[in-house]
Each structure stands twice: as structure tokens, then as C-alpha cells.
Amino acid sequence: MGKKATITKDQIKILEGRGLTLDYEPAEIKDFLLDIGYYRLGFYWHHFEVDDDHNFAKGSKLSDVIALYYLDVDLRSILLKYLNRIEINFRTKVIYYVSNKFRTSPAWFADDTIVDNYFIHDETFPYRKSMLNRVYTEDFIKNNKTLKNHHLNNPDDSYAPAWKTLEFFTFGVLLNLFKNVRNEDIKKRVSESLGFLNPKKFENLMTTVVLIRNICSHGDVLYDFKTPRALSVIPGIEFEGSDRSSLNACLKVISYLLEHISVNRKNDFLKEIDELFKKNAENQEIQKIIADKIKYK
């Protein structure tokens, strides 16, 4: 689009000039552009482009772009539902096991005998706030009724107990906290409850789960996702050959975690994913993306 905004009429002309077949009525095309947006749709028609001038491959159709966009939307919706189940289970395990191990320290997440200083103080960079100081702010307290009431009733407490506070940590902050827990036996207990004997491999895979969760929450593109580094190998997850970076590899990790929470939820998850991909069975272009980009078989 360049550096200047353009109206829908001009956007349509640009797409036609680049060789995209606009197989909808003009009013429908305008609705797509005003509903989804030219820029956002660009993340999806990018797949159909063949050069740096953004020209489209011969035979490229807007209907395929729209189908790919809605595949991504539906996939994010399914993943969010099941990732939420994993997040809640992980949160519960961390709160339960660590809080009961250190009963005399209710706010153990701020106790540097239990949690590494990097999370609490971050002495490596003295002028940078630690993760805890960035999270546990006046706004954090004010915006969460449970914490607000706790501090009103307990004005001498610097922090509310973990079973109150950690409910309001994001998935990413919670995982960061877990990584900085000093007691390796506790970390092993939490990871084993979700099917991992090695806490480091658990952390590796959970980092990717958090990343997928954030992509889904913020409406980012999923279909061509690749992990920043290869996923850890563990017994019980059968990756496809050497592929440990595709979205399909991530789906296998999510399925494995769900299995250790509820076999029924795992089966529901796999069924919904399979039905979504089969819904596009008659669209050869979308099936090619599912096979080549997502690597789902």
C-alpha cells in the first residue's frame, strides 16, 4: 500500500493490477476490505504472491485468501479454548505445590529464598525493573478486586498470598516465575504432573505453548507459524520425521499436555482440529497450505 492511505476503490484496483482474481461482487469485496482490512488481509494473500512487487501467481483468487483468513480465525478459536485449559491446570499446580511446600511464606513469589533474584530484583540490570516490579503495580492491585480487597484489609502486606496473586498473572509471567523457582524437586513435581520427567524440556515446550497462546490472543497469523527453535524431544510425542518447528508439531505438544489433564479433552481437541481442516477438503489451495505450511496430515 505504500506510505499513504487509500480508499477501497483504489485498493480494489491495486489488487486487480497485481493479478488477483476478485471472484466476489464489488459490494462484497468492499465489505471484506472494511471488515477485515486491506493490511490484515495482506498477511494472507502474501502466500499467493510471487515477487517483491506483490504480483500474484496465475489463478490466485480472493476467495482462497478469504478461506485462508477464516481458517486462521477458526484455528485460533479452537486453540484458545484448549490452551486456556492447560493454562489453568498449570497455574493450579504451581500455586498448590509451591504454596504447600513453603507454608510460612504465603507470598513466596516475592521471597528470594524460594524464587531467584532475577524474577524479584533483577540485580543484573539495576536500573531496570524486575518482572515482579513490572507486574505487581498499583494498577495491578486496583484492577483486580480480590487483590484490592486484600490490601484494604491487610494494609501492612506488601503482597497478597500466592493463591490470590497468581490467578491474575499472565501465562507468560507465570511460566517465568516457574522457571525461577529455586527448588528443583517442586519444579519436577509440577512438570511430572503434566507428563514431563525433565523440567527443562517441560519449560522448553511450555514456552512455545505460551507463544501460541499469545498469537491466538492477539489475533496474529497462525497458518505459517514456525517455532524460534526446534521443540524438545520427549517420549510420547511422535513428531513427523525431523519436523519439530511447524504448527503441527505444536499441536502435538498441546495434545500431549491435554492428555495428561483429561483424555476426553485431548480427544475433543483432535476431533475439532481434524473437522476444521476437513471443512476445507474441496479447496485444493487451502489443502496444500494445510499440508505444506501447517504440515498437518
C-alpha positions as CSV (number, residue, x, y, z in Angstrom):
1,M,0.0,0.0,0.0
2,G,2.9,2.3,0.4
3,K,3.0,5.2,2.9
4,K,-0.3,6.8,2.0
5,A,-3.8,5.6,3.0
6,T,-6.0,4.5,0.1
7,I,-9.8,4.2,-0.2
8,T,-11.4,0.8,-1.0
9,K,-12.0,1.7,-4.7
10,D,-8.2,2.2,-5.2
11,Q,-7.4,-0.9,-3.1
12,I,-9.5,-3.0,-5.4
13,K,-7.7,-1.6,-8.5
14,I,-4.3,-2.3,-7.0
15,L,-5.3,-6.0,-6.4
16,E,-6.7,-6.3,-9.9
17,G,-3.5,-4.8,-11.3
18,R,-1.4,-7.3,-9.4
19,G,-3.3,-10.2,-10.9
20,L,-5.7,-11.3,-8.1
21,T,-9.0,-12.7,-9.4
22,L,-11.7,-10.9,-7.4
23,D,-14.4,-13.6,-7.5
24,Y,-17.0,-11.7,-5.5
25,E,-19.4,-8.9,-6.2
26,P,-17.9,-5.4,-5.8
27,A,-20.1,-4.8,-2.7
28,E,-18.8,-8.0,-1.1
29,I,-15.2,-7.1,-1.8
30,K,-15.7,-3.7,-0.2
31,D,-17.3,-5.3,2.8
32,F,-14.2,-7.6,3.2
33,L,-11.8,-4.6,3.0
34,L,-13.8,-2.6,5.5
35,D,-14.4,-5.5,7.9
36,I,-11.0,-7.3,7.9
37,G,-8.9,-4.6,6.4
38,Y,-6.5,-4.4,3.4
39,Y,-3.4,-4.6,5.6
40,R,-4.5,-7.6,7.6
41,L,-5.6,-9.5,4.5
42,G,-2.1,-8.9,3.2
43,F,-0.8,-11.4,5.7
44,Y,-2.9,-14.0,3.9
45,W,-2.6,-13.0,0.2
46,H,1.1,-12.8,0.8
47,H,1.1,-16.6,0.4
48,F,-0.1,-16.2,-3.1
49,E,2.4,-13.5,-4.2
50,V,5.3,-14.5,-6.5
51,D,7.7,-11.5,-6.4
52,D,8.8,-8.4,-4.4
53,D,6.3,-6.3,-6.4
54,H,3.5,-8.2,-4.8
55,N,2.2,-9.7,-8.0
56,F,0.0,-12.8,-7.6
57,A,0.6,-16.2,-9.0
58,K,-1.6,-17.0,-12.0
59,G,-5.0,-18.2,-10.9
60,S,-4.9,-16.7,-7.4
61,K,-8.4,-15.9,-6.2
62,L,-9.7,-13.6,-3.5
63,S,-12.0,-16.4,-2.3
64,D,-8.9,-18.5,-1.4
65,V,-7.4,-15.6,0.5
66,I,-10.7,-15.2,2.5
67,A,-10.9,-19.0,3.1
68,L,-7.3,-19.0,4.5
69,Y,-8.1,-16.0,6.7
70,Y,-11.2,-17.8,8.2
71,L,-9.2,-21.0,8.6
72,D,-6.8,-19.0,10.7
73,V,-9.7,-17.4,12.7
74,D,-11.3,-20.7,13.4
75,L,-8.0,-22.3,14.3
76,R,-7.2,-19.6,16.8
77,S,-10.6,-20.0,18.4
78,I,-10.2,-23.8,18.9
79,L,-6.7,-23.4,20.3
80,L,-7.6,-20.6,22.7
81,K,-10.3,-22.9,24.3
82,Y,-7.9,-25.7,24.9
83,L,-4.8,-23.6,25.8
84,N,-6.9,-22.0,28.5
85,R,-7.5,-25.4,30.0
86,I,-3.7,-26.0,30.0
87,E,-3.0,-22.6,31.5
88,I,-5.5,-23.1,34.3
89,N,-4.2,-26.5,35.2
90,F,-0.6,-25.3,35.2
91,R,-1.5,-22.3,37.3
92,T,-3.3,-24.5,39.8
93,K,-0.4,-26.9,40.1
94,V,2.2,-24.2,40.7
95,I,0.1,-22.5,43.3
96,Y,-0.8,-25.7,45.1
97,Y,2.7,-27.4,45.2
98,V,4.8,-24.4,45.9
99,S,2.4,-22.9,48.4
100,N,2.2,-26.1,50.4
101,K,5.9,-26.6,50.3
102,F,6.5,-23.2,51.8
103,R,3.5,-22.6,54.0
104,T,5.3,-20.0,56.2
105,S,5.8,-17.8,53.1
106,P,2.3,-17.1,51.6
107,A,3.7,-14.6,49.2
108,W,6.5,-16.9,48.2
109,F,6.7,-15.5,44.7
110,A,8.4,-12.4,46.3
111,D,10.7,-14.5,48.6
112,D,14.3,-14.6,47.3
113,T,15.0,-17.8,49.3
114,I,12.3,-19.5,47.2
115,V,12.5,-17.6,43.9
116,D,15.6,-16.5,42.1
117,N,16.5,-12.8,42.4
118,Y,16.2,-12.3,38.6
119,F,12.4,-12.5,39.0
120,I,12.2,-10.4,42.2
121,H,15.0,-7.9,42.0
122,D,16.9,-8.4,38.7
123,E,20.3,-7.2,40.0
124,T,21.9,-7.8,36.6
125,F,20.5,-4.5,35.4
126,P,19.9,-2.3,38.5
127,Y,18.2,0.4,36.6
128,R,15.6,-2.0,35.0
129,K,12.6,-3.1,37.0
130,S,12.3,-6.8,37.7
131,M,9.5,-8.9,36.3
132,L,7.7,-8.8,39.7
133,N,8.0,-5.0,40.0
134,R,6.7,-4.6,36.4
135,V,3.7,-6.7,37.2
136,Y,2.8,-6.1,40.8
137,T,1.9,-2.4,40.5
138,E,-0.7,-0.1,41.9
139,D,-2.8,-0.5,38.8
140,F,-2.4,-4.3,39.0
141,I,-3.9,-4.2,42.5
142,K,-6.6,-1.6,41.7
143,N,-7.8,-3.5,38.6
144,N,-8.2,-6.9,40.4
145,K,-10.9,-6.8,43.0
146,T,-9.5,-9.7,45.0
147,L,-6.1,-8.0,45.4
148,K,-7.7,-4.6,46.1
149,N,-9.8,-6.0,48.9
150,H,-6.8,-7.9,50.3
151,H,-4.7,-4.8,50.6
152,L,-7.5,-2.7,52.0
153,N,-8.0,-5.4,54.8
154,N,-4.3,-6.0,55.2
155,P,-2.5,-2.7,54.7
156,D,0.8,-4.0,56.1
157,D,1.1,-6.7,53.5
158,S,3.5,-5.8,50.6
159,Y,1.9,-8.6,48.6
160,A,-1.2,-10.8,48.7
161,P,-0.8,-14.5,49.1
162,A,0.2,-16.6,46.0
163,W,-3.2,-18.3,45.7
164,K,-4.7,-14.8,45.2
165,T,-2.0,-13.1,43.2
166,L,-1.0,-15.8,40.7
167,E,-4.6,-16.0,39.5
168,F,-4.0,-12.7,37.8
169,F,-0.5,-13.3,36.4
170,T,-0.5,-13.8,32.7
171,F,0.5,-17.2,31.3
172,G,3.9,-15.8,30.3
173,V,4.6,-14.2,33.7
174,L,3.5,-17.4,35.5
175,L,5.9,-19.5,33.4
176,N,8.7,-17.0,34.0
177,L,8.1,-17.4,37.7
178,F,8.1,-21.2,37.5
179,K,11.4,-21.1,35.7
180,N,12.9,-19.0,38.6
181,V,11.7,-21.3,41.4
182,R,14.8,-22.5,43.2
183,N,13.5,-25.8,44.4
184,E,14.1,-28.4,41.6
185,D,12.0,-31.1,43.3
186,I,9.0,-28.9,43.2
187,K,9.6,-28.0,39.6
188,K,9.9,-31.7,38.8
189,R,6.7,-32.4,40.6
190,V,4.8,-29.9,38.6
191,S,6.3,-31.0,35.3
192,E,5.7,-34.7,36.0
193,S,2.0,-33.9,36.7
194,L,1.8,-32.9,33.1
195,G,3.8,-35.8,31.7
196,F,7.3,-34.5,31.7
197,L,10.2,-36.2,33.6
198,N,12.6,-33.4,32.6
199,P,11.7,-29.9,33.9
200,K,14.0,-28.2,31.3
201,K,12.2,-29.9,28.4
202,F,8.9,-29.0,30.0
203,E,10.0,-25.4,30.2
204,N,11.1,-25.5,26.5
205,L,7.7,-26.8,25.3
206,M,5.7,-24.7,27.6
207,T,7.5,-21.6,26.3
208,T,6.1,-22.5,22.8
209,V,2.7,-23.1,24.3
210,V,2.7,-19.6,25.8
211,L,3.9,-18.2,22.5
212,I,1.0,-19.9,20.6
213,R,-1.4,-18.6,23.3
214,N,-0.2,-15.0,22.8
215,I,-0.5,-15.3,19.0
216,C,-4.1,-16.5,19.4
217,S,-5.0,-13.9,22.0
218,H,-3.7,-11.0,19.8
219,G,-5.1,-12.2,16.5
220,D,-1.8,-12.8,14.9
221,V,-1.2,-15.1,11.9
222,L,-1.0,-18.9,12.7
223,Y,-1.0,-20.8,9.4
224,D,2.7,-20.3,8.6
225,F,3.9,-20.3,12.2
226,K,7.3,-21.8,13.0
227,T,8.9,-22.1,16.4
228,P,12.1,-20.0,17.0
229,R,13.9,-23.2,17.8
230,A,13.2,-26.9,17.5
231,L,10.9,-28.4,20.1
232,S,12.4,-30.7,22.7
233,V,12.1,-34.4,22.0
234,I,10.3,-36.5,24.7
235,P,8.8,-40.0,24.7
236,G,5.1,-39.8,24.0
237,I,5.2,-37.1,21.4
238,E,5.7,-38.5,17.9
239,F,6.8,-35.7,15.6
240,E,6.6,-36.1,11.9
241,G,10.2,-37.0,10.8
242,S,12.5,-34.1,11.5
243,D,9.7,-31.6,11.8
244,R,9.8,-30.0,15.3
245,S,9.1,-26.4,14.3
246,S,5.8,-26.3,12.4
247,L,2.4,-25.5,13.8
248,N,1.5,-29.2,13.5
249,A,4.4,-30.0,15.8
250,C,3.0,-27.5,18.3
251,L,-0.5,-29.2,18.0
252,K,1.2,-32.5,19.1
253,V,2.6,-30.8,22.2
254,I,-0.8,-29.3,23.1
255,S,-2.4,-32.7,22.5
256,Y,0.1,-34.4,24.8
257,L,-0.5,-31.8,27.6
258,L,-4.2,-32.2,27.3
259,E,-3.9,-36.0,27.6
260,H,-2.3,-35.6,31.0
261,I,-5.1,-33.3,32.1
262,S,-8.1,-35.1,30.5
263,V,-8.1,-37.8,27.8
264,N,-11.6,-36.6,26.8
265,R,-10.4,-33.1,26.3
266,K,-7.5,-34.4,24.2
267,N,-9.9,-36.3,22.0
268,D,-12.2,-33.3,21.7
269,F,-9.3,-31.2,20.7
270,L,-8.1,-33.6,18.0
271,K,-11.6,-34.0,16.6
272,E,-12.2,-30.3,16.4
273,I,-8.9,-29.7,14.6
274,D,-9.5,-32.5,12.2
275,E,-13.0,-31.3,11.4
276,L,-11.8,-27.8,10.8
277,F,-9.2,-29.0,8.2
278,K,-11.6,-31.4,6.6
279,K,-14.1,-28.5,6.2
280,N,-11.8,-27.1,3.5
281,A,-11.3,-30.5,1.8
282,E,-12.7,-29.3,-1.5
283,N,-10.4,-26.3,-1.7
284,Q,-7.1,-27.6,-3.2
285,E,-5.2,-24.4,-2.5
286,I,-6.1,-24.5,1.2
287,Q,-5.4,-28.2,1.4
288,K,-1.9,-27.5,0.0
289,I,-1.3,-24.9,2.7
290,I,-2.5,-27.2,5.4
291,A,-0.1,-29.9,4.2
292,D,2.9,-27.7,3.3
293,K,2.7,-24.8,5.8
294,I,0.9,-26.3,8.8
295,K,2.3,-29.8,7.9
296,Y,-0.9,-31.4,9.2
297,K,-1.6,-34.9,7.9
